[in-house]
C-alpha cells in the first residue's frame, strides 16, 4: 500500500476520528490533547466508548503507545488546519482627518476606522 492510500485509510479510521473529535472539543496540540482524550475516554463521550473499546479500535494510552498516538495527533491537527478556512484579520489604526476650511492653526483630529493591515 503506498503512503497516500495508507494516509487515506488512516484519515477514515475510527482512531483518527476519535482524535479529531477530541481536537474539535479542545483545539490544542500534544500533550494537552492527550489529557482531553483521557477525559473523553473516561466519560465515554465518543460513541459511549471507554478505554477498553478505544483499545479495540487502536487507541491505547500506555507509555509504549505514546509515539504512535503523538504522530496520530500531529496528523489530525495538521489536517484540521488545512481544512479550516483562513480568517482575514484586519487591524484598524488611527487616520488623520483634516478640515477643508482654512484655519490659523490647523488641527488634525484622529479618527479610528481606517484599515491598516491584514494578517493570516
Buried (B, 14 or more C-beta within 10 A) or exposed (E): EEEEEEEEEBEEBBBBBBBBBBBEBEEBEBEEBBEBBEEBBEEEBBEEBBEEBBBEBBBBBEEEBBEEBBEBBBBBBEBBEEEEEEEEEEEEEEBEEEEEEEEEEEEEEEEEEEEEEEEE
